[in-house]
Amino acid sequence: MSADPQPLIATRKPFLIEALPPGEYRWCACGRSQSQPFCDGSHSGTGIEPMPFTVKRNTGTLWLCGCKHTRHPPHCDGAHNRLPPVSQP
């Protein structure tokens, strides 16, 4: 029995996005994109797909999840505050 693929934590804080213009976007759900918080195709072969979302009108501030553990993707819900601490070597 294989476990569901787990995303990498891109950052332990949300991405602050100002004034995202109307359009179609893909939020990186795998944590591997070099264009965070947006998908650049780095998920290939991970079993994790990006989340498409649409902006229908000019936005104010958006907080997009950086830890990839939100329950409300692509938006940050504070899940980064519930992640276990990073272990130090």
C-alpha positions in Angstrom: 0.0 0.0 0.0 1.6 3.3 -1.1 1.1 6.6 0.8 -0.2 9.7 -1.0 2.7 11.8 -2.3 3.6 14.6 0.1 4.5 18.1 -1.0 7.8 19.8 -0.1 7.4 22.9 2.1 8.4 25.8 -0.2 8.4 28.2 2.8 6.9 28.3 6.2 4.9 31.5 5.5 2.4 32.6 3.0 3.2 34.4 -0.3 1.8 38.0 -0.3 0.5 38.7 -3.8 -0.6 42.3 -4.5 -3.1 43.2 -7.2 -3.2 39.9 -9.2 -4.8 40.8 -12.6 -7.8 38.8 -13.9 -6.8 35.5 -15.5 -6.1 31.8 -15.1 -3.3 30.7 -12.8 -1.9 27.4 -11.5 -0.9 27.3 -7.8 2.1 25.0 -7.1 0.9 22.2 -4.8 4.1 20.2 -4.9 6.4 22.8 -3.4 9.1 22.2 -6.2 8.4 25.2 -8.5 11.1 27.8 -8.9 8.3 30.3 -9.6 6.5 30.0 -6.2 3.7 30.2 -5.5 2.9 29.5 -9.2 3.5 26.3 -11.0 6.4 26.0 -13.4 6.0 22.3 -14.3 8.4 20.9 -11.7 5.7 18.6 -10.3 6.2 16.2 -13.3 6.5 12.7 -11.9 5.6 13.6 -8.3 1.9 12.5 -8.4 1.0 16.0 -7.2 -0.8 18.3 -9.7 -1.0 22.1 -9.5 -4.3 23.7 -8.6 -5.8 25.9 -11.3 -7.6 29.0 -10.0 -9.3 31.9 -11.7 -9.1 35.6 -10.8 -12.3 37.2 -12.2 -11.5 40.8 -11.1 -8.6 42.8 -9.9 -7.7 41.6 -6.4 -6.4 43.4 -3.4 -3.9 41.4 -1.3 -3.9 37.6 -1.6 -2.2 35.3 0.8 -1.3 32.2 -1.1 -0.1 29.1 0.8 3.7 28.5 0.8 3.8 25.4 3.1 1.5 23.4 0.8 -0.5 22.1 3.7 -3.5 24.5 3.6 -7.0 23.0 3.8 -8.2 25.8 1.5 -5.8 25.8 -1.5 -4.5 28.0 -2.9 -5.2 30.4 0.0 -3.2 30.3 3.3 -5.2 29.1 6.3 -2.3 29.3 8.8 -1.4 25.6 8.4 2.3 26.6 8.5 1.8 27.4 12.2 0.8 23.8 12.9 3.7 22.2 11.1 6.2 20.3 13.3 9.4 22.3 14.0 12.4 21.9 11.7 14.9 19.6 13.3 18.4 21.0 13.5 21.4 18.7 12.7 
